[in-house]
Amino acid sequence: MLCRFRQQIFSDACLNLRIACATVGLPGKKFFWGKTISSPAFLFFANPLTLLEQTSGVARAILGLLLLLSIFSWALILQKFAQLGGMDRKTERFLRMFRGGRGLSDPNTLRAGVGSSPLVAVYAAGYRELEAQMNGANPRAGGRLKNADAVGVEMQVAASEEVRRLEKGMSSLATIASVSPFIGLFGTVWGVMDAFAGLGEAGAASLRAVAPGIAEALVTTAAGLFAAIPALIAYNHCLHGIRGLASRMSDFAAEFVAKIETIYSA
């Protein structure tokens, strides 16, 4: 008896699912093919406002929160792309200018020729320490180096500051990428609870009773992924670029120290 009841529930649900998937509402139009259509086709033809009307207050609050997180993450993504865009090209130009001269160029000259590159700030920190060791004299005029390790330490400190500046906002991207799917999952769980509650109130196994809860669950899940995936991709991309710049700044500090030892220690 129980098995027959389960088979009847499954049969009715499948039949109603075919009808629901085949009937898609658009503003002023309705299509009926008499067969099941795929989920991407349903999402393509379905009116988002219709899906939103089927959601409860909790699901709308979740969708609003995910929308705010998505807007905030896209603002961070655009900011990071603008900040890191062209950084490799500027770094290469700076290294060519630094290695092309025999002596040391003025930091302002390099900054004017290269632009806002983290290596310029690292170079300026080492140049200032070198000036301090020469009692304020111009390093390009010659002199004697007192402590090359102190110059290297100042450059490493400046490099760490530049890395912290570049990493600003990265934790927010990581948080959005990791939290958004779970917020959407909460909406999914709530939708399933709604679906079972509707099934109990209807007193019959009908897709009409559970369809709003299922649609609500699917919409919140999709919204969570929509907010999380771009944030995760941008986080990994930007993190790779920042790590590359940190490595190049560390290597440049060692190269700068070796160069000044050669020039001023002789």
BAFIFI-770182 format. One line per 2 residues: their letters; for each residue x, y, z of C-alpha. Coordinates in steps of 0.1 Angstrom, whole numbers, plus 5000, padded with zeros to 4 digits. Each point is the difference from the previous one (the first is absolute). Last residue first. Layout:
<zazas>
a	X/Y/Z | ...
</zazas>
This chain:
<zazas>
as	5854/5502/4967 | 4970/5000/5023
yi	4981/5027/4982 | 4993/4986/4965
te	5001/4962/5005 | 4983/5002/5033
ik	4974/5023/4984 | 4993/4974/4973
av	4997/4970/5023 | 4976/5019/5022
fe	4978/5009/4970 | 5000/4964/4987
aa	4989/4987/5035 | 4972/5026/5001
fd	4990/4991/4964 | 4996/4963/5009
sm	4977/5009/5029 | 4980/5024/4978
rs	4997/4973/4972 | 4987/4975/5025
al	4974/5024/5014 | 4990/5009/4964
gr	4994/4963/4992 | 4980/4995/5032
ig	4979/5030/4991 | 4992/4987/4965
hl	4991/4965/5012 | 4978/5015/5027
ch	4982/5021/4974 | 4991/4971/4978
ny	4990/4978/5030 | 4978/5027/5015
ai	4985/5009/4966 | 4989/4964/4993
la	4986/4996/5036 | 4981/5033/4998
pi	4986/4992/4966 | 4988/4966/5013
aa	4985/5011/5033 | 4973/5025/4991
fl	4985/4979/4971 | 5004/4969/5021
ga	4979/5015/5028 | 4974/5013/4975
at	4997/4965/4984 | 4994/4985/5035
tv	4975/5026/5009 | 4980/4995/4967
la	5000/4962/5003 | 4987/5000/5036
ea	4973/5025/4991 | 4989/4980/4970
ig	4998/4969/5021 | 4980/5018/5027
pa	4976/5014/4974 | 4996/4966/4983
va	4991/4980/5031 | 4963/5003/5000
rl	4996/5002/4963 | 5021/4969/4997
sa	4973/4980/5016 | 5003/4973/5026
ag	4968/5006/5019 | 4989/5015/5033
ae	5006/5035/4987 | 5012/5012/5034
gl	5026/4972/5003 | 5013/5006/4965
ga	5003/5037/5007 | 5020/4993/5031
fa	5022/4976/4981 | 5007/5027/4974
dm	5006/5027/5026 | 5026/4978/5017
vg	5016/4994/4966 | 5000/5038/4994
wv	5016/5006/5034 | 5027/4975/4992
tg	5007/5017/4967 | 5001/5034/5015
fl	5026/4988/5025 | 5019/4985/4971
gi	5000/5035/4984 | 5016/5014/5031
fp	5024/4970/5000 | 5009/5008/4963
sv	5006/5037/5009 | 5024/4993/5030
sa	5031/4987/4982 | 5002/5024/4971
it	4988/5029/5020 | 5026/4994/5027
al	5028/4996/4975 | 4990/5033/4983
ss	4999/5017/5033 | 5035/4986/5009
mg	5013/5014/4968 | 4989/5035/5008
ke	5034/5013/5008 | 5026/4975/4987
lr	5017/5026/4978 | 5006/5023/5030
rv	5012/4972/5021 | 5024/4990/4972
ee	5013/5035/4998 | 5006/5002/5037
sa	5019/4967/4999 | 5022/5014/4971
av	5007/5031/5021 | 5011/4979/5029
qm	5022/4979/4977 | 5016/5031/4986
ev	5008/5013/5034 | 5015/4967/5010
gv	5022/4999/4968 | 5013/5035/5007
ad	5008/4990/5036 | 5018/4969/4987
an	5023/5022/4978 | 5015/5018/5030
kl	5025/5028/4997 | 5002/5006/4962
rg	5026/5025/4990 | 4995/5030/4978
ga	4992/5010/4965 | 4982/5029/4984
rp	4971/4978/4990 | 4993/4993/5037
na	4993/5037/5006 | 5011/5009/5035
gn	4976/4999/5029 | 5025/4985/5025
mq	5011/4972/4976 | 4982/4974/5020
ae	4968/5021/4998 | 5003/5002/4962
le	5002/4962/4998 | 4970/4997/5022
ry	4981/5024/4977 | 5011/4980/4968
ga	4989/4967/5016 | 4965/5014/5008
ay	4998/5017/4965 | 5007/4966/4983
va	4973/4983/5019 | 4975/5028/4991
vl	5011/4997/4963 | 4996/4963/5001
ps	4964/5003/5010 | 4993/5017/4966
sg	4981/5032/4997 | 5015/5016/4969
vg	5030/4989/4980 | 5018/5031/4987
ar	4988/5025/5026 | 5006/4975/5028
lt	5034/4993/4987 | 5009/5037/5000
np	4985/5004/5035 | 5021/4971/5013
ds	5032/5017/4988 | 5022/4976/4980
lg	5027/4979/5014 | 5032/4993/4981
rg	5008/4979/4970 | 4967/5005/4983
gr	4981/4974/4979 | 4993/4977/5029
fm	4977/5025/5017 | 4983/5012/4968
rl	4994/4964/4988 | 4987/4991/5035
fr	4976/5028/4999 | 4987/4991/4966
et	4994/4964/5010 | 4982/5011/5031
kr	4978/5024/4981 | 4990/4972/4975
dm	4993/4976/5029 | 4978/5025/5017
gg	4979/5006/4969 | 4968/4993/5018
lq	5006/4994/5037 | 4981/5030/5014
af	4974/5002/4973 | 4994/4962/5003
kq	4998/5004/5038 | 4975/5028/4998
li	4978/4982/4975 | 5000/4969/5022
la	4993/5020/5031 | 4970/5016/4984
ws	4989/4966/4987 | 5002/4986/5035
fi	4979/5028/5014 | 4973/4995/4974
sl	5000/4963/5006 | 4998/5004/5037
ll	4971/5024/4997 | 4982/4976/4976
ll	5006/4971/5024 | 4984/5020/5028
gl	4970/5008/4979 | 4996/4964/4989
ia	5002/4989/5037 | 4973/5026/5010
ra	4979/4988/4971 | 5003/4964/5011
vg	4990/5009/5035 | 4970/5020/4988
st	4987/4971/4979 | 5007/4993/4963
qe	4974/4995/4974 | 5000/5037/4990
ll	5037/4997/4993 | 4995/4972/4975
tl	4974/5021/4982 | 5023/5030/5000
pn	5028/4979/4985 | 4977/4992/4970
af	5007/4965/4988 | 5013/4995/4964
fl	5037/4996/5007 | 4996/4983/5034
fa	4976/4975/4984 | 5024/4994/4971
ps	5029/4995/5024 | 4978/4975/5019
si	4993/4979/4970 | 4965/4996/4984
tk	4975/4972/5007 | 4974/4994/4975
gw	4966/5013/4989 | 5015/5030/4983
ff	4981/5027/5018 | 5010/5036/4996
kk	4983/5030/5017 | 5002/5036/4990
gp	4990/5034/5014 | 5031/5004/5022
lg	5015/4965/5000 | 4987/4969/5017
vt	5016/4966/4993 | 4978/4969/4998
ac	5022/4970/4991 | 5018/5000/5033
ai	4968/5001/5020 | 4983/4974/4979
rl	5029/4976/5001 | 5004/5006/5038
nl	4963/4993/5005 | 5003/4966/4984
ca	5032/4992/5019 | 4984/5010/5033
ds	4969/4980/4993 | 5020/4969/4992
fi	5023/5004/5031 | 4970/5004/5023
qq	4982/4970/4984 | 5031/4978/5004
rf	5003/5010/5036 | 4963/4991/5007
rc	5005/4967/4982 | 5030/4992/5022
lm	4981/5009/5032 | 4972/4976/4990
</zazas>
